[in-house]
Amino acid sequence: MSSSNKDEAFQVGQKSYFNTFRFGESCNILFRWKRSLYKMIWRHSLVFLVVYFSLTALYNFGLNEKQKEHFEALTAYFARYTRSFNWMIMLGFFTNTALHRLFTMQMTTPGTAKTTTIFIMSLKPNLPEGPAIVDQYARWVVLAWILTFRIVCKPLRDKFPNLTSIQNSGILLEEEKHILQRGRYPPPPRPLIVIEWMLLLLKECLIQGRYINKSSHNKNVEAIMTFKKNCSNVIKFSTQNIPYAVIQAVIIVVYWFGLVTAMARNLPKFDNEIVRHVIGYFPVMPYIQFFVFIAWLSFGRAAVNPFGNDDTDIDVKQLCEAHIQDSLRLTELYTKRLEDVFYNLPQKQFKLDYAQQVALQSALSETYC
């Protein structure tokens, strides 16, 4: 493609992108409730405002003049030391660590399509046992994925509470279930057992000469080992989690900051009653400070365990169903041909013309002979 064509394609893509971004789209995102920040922190915000208004009402209606002086001294003390303490150190460390772990895990989450596709494309076509082998291999890839995420994801454990439920879904056979249930000491991880089955199947395909070329075996082994490493990373993400002591310390810091912020007011500086009431009943700046802290705490807590039942968590059950459907679709590639999808291929006409030309030349040669 020439540079002018590339520029035109880029301009068309750029125009289509900006045309789809309608005016006011940011406002729609800002006021969205499902899976939003507001849904995560509305309870904390309500508690903060109730505490703030309760302290204001106590100051205005529940204290005498002497008690008000003590209250004002206490609020001034909190206001002075709130600014001197660097609350962001621990919260920033916790949130940065949690989000970094989450992004790293998402980048290394195992997929099933690549491993299955490489195996299907490396087999010789028209093998009598080909469809059965492809179905077995694709099923084992999905089975290893499910057994891996059952370890870290409670919703998936609820969907597949035992091996019998996996068998009822058609992903596990009776003989395979007995092998997985066989007692050993120490018991090996079940995903590792299934991955060993896949490696043995690759070894059998090499011995039986089912590959198009021998280099395909090494490519399949590399794909399985990458899949195995990603499965191990997911399990490691769950077993080597952030220590609960760190999470508890951050929660205590943020909640204590909220309480101190609700108390911190410079009431004696304002003799005007209107200003006092505005400060007492409209905590704009104190709430913004608490809003930022509780928002970052919520982000960090959501990133610590992204495989739960919250709206912000990864929908592993839907992801599992997508892998199952993808596996069923990929297994059809072994027996499917391009002619099954496109009946009038341009290259078929070239083959037809070439065959006619060869037939004509052979007929002419026979005539001259």
C-alpha positions as CSV (number, residue, x, y, z in Angstrom):
1,M,0.0,0.0,0.0
2,S,1.4,3.4,-1.0
3,S,1.8,6.3,1.5
4,S,-1.1,8.2,0.0
5,N,-3.4,5.2,0.4
6,K,-2.2,4.8,4.0
7,D,-3.0,8.4,4.7
8,E,-6.4,8.1,3.3
9,A,-7.1,5.0,5.3
10,F,-5.9,6.7,8.5
11,Q,-8.1,9.7,7.8
12,V,-11.2,7.6,7.1
13,G,-10.5,5.6,10.4
14,Q,-10.0,8.8,12.3
15,K,-13.2,10.3,11.0
16,S,-15.2,7.2,11.8
17,Y,-13.7,7.2,15.4
18,F,-14.7,10.8,16.0
19,N,-18.1,10.4,14.4
20,T,-18.9,7.6,16.9
21,F,-17.9,9.8,19.8
22,R,-21.0,11.9,20.3
23,F,-21.3,15.1,22.1
24,G,-22.2,14.5,25.8
25,E,-20.8,11.0,25.8
26,S,-18.5,11.9,28.7
27,C,-21.5,13.0,30.7
28,N,-23.2,9.7,30.1
29,I,-20.2,7.9,31.4
30,L,-19.9,10.3,34.4
31,F,-23.4,9.6,35.6
32,R,-23.5,5.8,34.9
33,W,-24.4,3.8,38.0
34,K,-23.7,0.2,37.0
35,R,-20.1,-0.8,37.8
36,S,-19.5,2.8,38.8
37,L,-17.4,4.4,41.5
38,Y,-20.6,5.8,43.1
39,K,-21.9,2.3,43.6
40,M,-18.7,1.3,45.4
41,I,-18.5,4.2,47.8
42,W,-22.1,5.5,48.4
43,R,-22.3,3.7,51.8
44,H,-19.1,5.2,53.0
45,S,-20.2,8.6,51.8
46,L,-23.5,8.3,53.6
47,V,-21.7,7.4,56.9
48,F,-19.3,10.3,56.5
49,L,-22.1,12.8,55.9
50,V,-24.2,11.4,58.8
51,V,-21.2,11.7,61.2
52,Y,-20.5,15.3,59.9
53,F,-24.1,16.5,60.3
54,S,-24.4,14.8,63.7
55,L,-21.3,16.6,65.0
56,T,-22.6,19.9,63.6
57,A,-26.0,19.3,65.3
58,L,-24.3,18.4,68.5
59,Y,-22.2,21.6,68.4
60,N,-25.2,23.9,67.6
61,F,-27.9,22.3,69.8
62,G,-26.3,20.0,72.3
63,L,-23.5,21.9,73.9
64,N,-23.3,24.9,76.3
65,E,-20.8,27.7,75.8
66,K,-18.1,26.0,77.9
67,Q,-18.5,22.8,76.1
68,K,-18.5,24.6,72.7
69,E,-15.1,26.1,73.6
70,H,-13.8,22.6,74.3
71,F,-15.3,21.3,71.0
72,E,-13.7,24.2,69.1
73,A,-10.3,23.5,70.6
74,L,-10.6,19.8,69.7
75,T,-11.6,20.6,66.1
76,A,-8.7,23.1,65.8
77,Y,-6.3,20.4,67.0
78,F,-7.6,17.9,64.4
79,A,-7.4,20.6,61.6
80,R,-3.8,21.4,62.5
81,Y,-2.5,17.9,62.5
82,T,-4.5,16.6,59.6
83,R,-2.5,18.8,57.2
84,S,0.8,17.8,58.8
85,F,0.4,14.0,58.3
86,N,1.1,12.5,54.9
87,W,-1.8,10.1,54.5
88,M,-1.1,9.4,50.9
89,I,2.1,7.4,51.5
90,M,0.5,4.1,52.7
91,L,-2.6,4.5,50.5
92,G,-0.5,5.2,47.4
93,F,1.8,2.2,48.0
94,F,-1.2,-0.1,48.6
95,T,-3.2,1.0,45.5
96,N,-0.1,1.0,43.2
97,T,0.8,-2.5,44.3
98,A,-2.7,-3.8,43.9
99,L,-3.3,-2.3,40.5
100,H,0.1,-3.4,39.3
101,R,-0.6,-7.0,40.3
102,L,-4.0,-6.8,38.6
103,F,-2.6,-5.5,35.3
104,T,0.1,-8.1,35.3
105,M,-2.4,-10.9,35.9
106,Q,-4.6,-9.7,33.1
107,M,-1.7,-9.6,30.7
108,T,-0.8,-13.2,31.6
109,T,-4.3,-14.7,31.9
110,P,-4.3,-18.0,30.0
111,G,-6.3,-18.3,26.8
112,T,-7.4,-21.5,25.0
113,A,-7.8,-20.4,21.4
114,K,-4.1,-20.1,20.5
115,T,-3.1,-23.5,21.9
116,T,-6.0,-25.3,20.2
117,T,-5.5,-23.5,16.9
118,I,-1.8,-24.3,16.6
119,F,-2.6,-28.0,17.2
120,I,-5.4,-28.1,14.6
121,M,-3.3,-26.4,12.0
122,S,-0.3,-28.7,12.6
123,L,-2.1,-32.0,11.9
124,K,-2.2,-33.6,8.5
125,P,-5.6,-33.2,6.8
126,N,-8.0,-36.1,6.3
127,L,-6.6,-38.3,9.1
128,P,-9.3,-40.9,10.0
129,E,-8.7,-40.3,13.7
130,G,-8.2,-36.5,13.2
131,P,-11.6,-35.2,14.4
132,A,-11.5,-37.4,17.5
133,I,-8.0,-36.2,18.4
134,V,-8.8,-32.6,17.8
135,D,-12.0,-32.8,20.0
136,Q,-10.0,-34.5,22.7
137,Y,-7.2,-32.0,22.7
138,A,-9.5,-28.9,22.6
139,R,-11.6,-30.4,25.4
140,W,-8.5,-30.9,27.6
141,V,-7.4,-27.3,27.0
142,V,-10.8,-26.0,28.3
143,L,-10.7,-28.5,31.2
144,A,-7.3,-27.3,32.3
145,W,-8.5,-23.7,32.1
146,I,-11.6,-24.5,34.2
147,L,-9.7,-26.5,36.8
148,T,-7.2,-23.6,37.1
149,F,-9.8,-20.9,37.6
150,R,-11.8,-23.0,40.0
151,I,-8.9,-22.6,42.4
152,V,-9.1,-18.8,42.4
153,C,-12.7,-17.9,41.5
154,K,-15.6,-18.7,43.9
155,P,-18.4,-18.0,41.3
156,L,-16.8,-20.6,39.0
157,R,-16.6,-23.0,42.0
158,D,-20.3,-22.4,42.5
159,K,-21.0,-23.3,38.8
160,F,-18.7,-26.4,38.9
161,P,-18.7,-27.5,42.6
162,N,-17.2,-30.9,41.8
163,L,-15.9,-33.0,39.0
164,T,-19.3,-34.5,38.4
165,S,-20.7,-31.1,37.5
166,I,-17.9,-30.7,34.9
167,Q,-18.6,-34.2,33.6
168,N,-22.3,-33.3,33.2
169,S,-21.3,-30.3,31.0
170,G,-19.6,-32.6,28.6
171,I,-16.1,-31.4,29.2
172,L,-14.9,-34.3,31.3
173,L,-15.3,-38.1,30.6
174,E,-16.0,-40.8,33.2
175,E,-12.5,-42.4,32.9
176,E,-10.8,-39.0,33.1
177,K,-12.8,-38.2,36.3
178,H,-11.6,-41.4,38.0
179,I,-8.0,-40.6,37.1
180,L,-8.3,-37.1,38.6
181,Q,-9.9,-38.5,41.7
182,R,-7.2,-41.1,42.2
183,G,-5.5,-40.5,45.5
184,R,-1.8,-39.6,45.5
185,Y,0.5,-38.2,48.1
186,P,1.3,-35.4,47.7
187,P,-1.7,-34.7,45.5
188,P,-0.6,-32.9,42.3
189,P,-2.6,-30.0,41.0
190,R,-5.4,-31.2,38.8
191,P,-4.7,-28.6,36.0
192,L,-1.1,-30.0,35.9
193,I,-2.4,-33.5,35.4
194,V,-4.6,-32.5,32.4
195,I,-1.6,-30.6,30.9
196,E,0.4,-33.7,31.2
197,W,-2.3,-35.6,29.2
198,M,-1.9,-32.9,26.5
199,L,1.8,-33.4,26.3
200,L,1.4,-37.2,26.1
201,L,-1.0,-36.7,23.2
202,L,1.5,-34.5,21.4
203,K,4.1,-37.2,21.9
204,E,1.8,-39.8,20.4
205,C,1.1,-37.6,17.4
206,L,4.8,-37.3,16.8
207,I,5.4,-41.1,17.1
208,Q,2.4,-41.8,14.8
209,G,3.5,-39.3,12.2
210,R,0.3,-37.2,12.3
211,Y,2.1,-33.8,12.0
212,I,2.5,-32.0,8.7
213,N,6.2,-31.6,9.6
214,K,8.2,-32.4,12.6
215,S,8.8,-28.8,13.6
216,S,5.1,-28.6,14.5
217,H,5.7,-30.7,17.5
218,N,8.0,-28.2,19.1
219,K,5.6,-25.4,18.4
220,N,2.8,-27.2,20.1
221,V,5.0,-28.0,23.1
222,E,6.0,-24.3,23.4
223,A,2.3,-23.3,23.2
224,I,1.4,-25.8,26.0
225,M,4.3,-24.6,28.2
226,T,3.2,-21.0,27.8
227,F,-0.4,-22.0,28.7
228,K,0.9,-23.9,31.7
229,K,3.0,-20.9,32.8
230,N,0.0,-18.6,32.6
231,C,-2.1,-21.0,34.6
232,S,0.6,-21.0,37.2
233,N,0.6,-17.2,37.3
234,V,-3.1,-17.1,38.0
235,I,-2.8,-19.6,40.9
236,K,0.2,-17.7,42.2
237,F,-1.8,-14.4,42.0
238,S,-4.3,-16.0,44.4
239,T,-2.0,-17.9,46.8
240,Q,0.6,-15.1,47.1
241,N,-1.8,-12.3,47.7
242,I,-1.2,-9.0,49.4
243,P,-0.9,-9.6,53.2
244,Y,-4.0,-8.9,55.2
245,A,-2.0,-6.8,57.6
246,V,-1.3,-4.3,54.8
247,I,-4.9,-4.2,53.8
248,Q,-6.0,-3.7,57.4
249,A,-3.5,-1.0,58.0
250,V,-4.7,0.9,54.9
251,I,-8.4,0.5,55.9
252,I,-7.7,1.9,59.4
253,V,-5.7,4.8,57.9
254,V,-8.5,5.8,55.5
255,Y,-11.4,5.4,58.0
256,W,-9.4,7.3,60.7
257,F,-8.7,10.0,58.1
258,G,-12.5,10.2,57.4
259,L,-13.2,10.6,61.1
260,V,-10.5,13.2,61.6
261,T,-11.7,15.1,58.5
262,A,-15.3,15.1,59.9
263,M,-14.0,16.7,63.1
264,A,-11.5,19.2,61.7
265,R,-13.1,22.7,61.5
266,N,-11.8,26.1,62.2
267,L,-15.0,27.4,63.7
268,P,-13.7,30.3,65.9
269,K,-12.4,32.1,62.8
270,F,-15.9,32.9,61.6
271,D,-18.1,35.2,63.6
272,N,-20.8,35.3,60.9
273,E,-23.5,32.8,61.7
274,I,-24.3,32.2,58.0
275,V,-20.7,31.2,57.3
276,R,-20.7,28.9,60.3
277,H,-23.9,27.2,59.1
278,V,-22.4,26.8,55.6
279,I,-19.3,25.2,57.0
280,G,-21.4,23.1,59.3
281,Y,-24.0,21.8,56.8
282,F,-22.2,21.9,53.5
283,P,-18.9,19.9,53.9
284,V,-17.7,20.4,50.3
285,M,-13.9,20.4,50.8
286,P,-13.8,17.8,53.7
287,Y,-16.0,15.4,51.7
288,I,-13.9,15.8,48.5
289,Q,-10.8,14.8,50.6
290,F,-12.6,11.8,52.0
291,F,-14.0,11.0,48.5
292,V,-10.5,10.8,47.0
293,F,-9.2,8.6,49.8
294,I,-12.1,6.2,49.9
295,A,-12.2,6.0,46.1
296,W,-8.6,4.9,45.9
297,L,-9.1,2.5,48.7
298,S,-12.0,0.9,46.8
299,F,-9.9,0.6,43.7
300,G,-7.2,-1.2,45.6
301,R,-9.6,-3.5,47.4
302,A,-11.3,-4.4,44.1
303,A,-7.9,-5.1,42.5
304,V,-6.8,-7.4,45.3
305,N,-9.4,-10.0,44.4
306,P,-10.8,-9.5,40.9
307,F,-12.5,-12.9,40.7
308,G,-15.4,-12.3,43.1
309,N,-19.1,-11.5,42.8
310,D,-18.9,-7.7,42.6
311,D,-19.9,-5.7,39.5
312,T,-16.3,-4.5,39.1
313,D,-14.8,-8.1,39.2
314,I,-14.0,-10.2,36.1
315,D,-17.0,-12.2,35.0
316,V,-15.2,-15.6,34.9
317,K,-18.3,-17.6,34.3
318,Q,-19.0,-15.6,31.1
319,L,-15.4,-15.9,30.2
320,C,-15.6,-19.7,30.7
321,E,-18.6,-20.0,28.5
322,A,-16.9,-18.0,25.8
323,H,-13.9,-20.4,25.9
324,I,-16.2,-23.4,25.6
325,Q,-18.0,-21.9,22.6
326,D,-14.7,-20.9,21.0
327,S,-13.4,-24.4,21.5
328,L,-16.4,-25.9,19.8
329,R,-16.1,-23.6,16.9
330,L,-12.3,-24.2,16.5
331,T,-12.7,-28.0,16.4
332,E,-14.7,-27.6,13.2
333,L,-11.7,-26.1,11.4
334,Y,-10.1,-29.5,11.0
335,T,-12.8,-30.9,8.7
336,K,-14.0,-27.6,7.2
337,R,-12.6,-26.2,3.9
338,L,-12.7,-22.8,2.5
339,E,-15.1,-24.0,-0.2
340,D,-17.6,-24.9,2.5
341,V,-17.9,-21.2,3.3
342,F,-17.4,-19.5,-0.1
343,Y,-18.9,-21.4,-3.0
344,N,-17.6,-19.1,-5.8
345,L,-14.0,-18.5,-5.0
346,P,-11.9,-16.6,-7.6
347,Q,-9.1,-19.1,-7.4
348,K,-11.5,-21.9,-8.5
349,Q,-12.0,-20.1,-11.8
350,F,-8.2,-20.0,-12.4
351,K,-8.0,-23.8,-11.7
352,L,-10.9,-24.4,-14.1
353,D,-9.2,-22.3,-16.8
354,Y,-5.9,-24.1,-16.3
355,A,-7.6,-27.5,-16.5
356,Q,-9.4,-26.6,-19.7
357,Q,-6.1,-25.2,-21.2
358,V,-4.3,-28.5,-20.3
359,A,-7.1,-30.6,-21.7
360,L,-7.1,-28.5,-24.9
361,Q,-3.4,-28.8,-25.4
362,S,-3.5,-32.6,-24.9
363,A,-6.4,-32.8,-27.4
364,L,-4.4,-30.8,-30.0
365,S,-1.3,-32.9,-29.5
366,E,-3.3,-36.1,-30.0
367,T,-4.8,-34.6,-33.2
368,Y,-1.4,-33.8,-34.7
369,C,-0.1,-37.2,-33.8
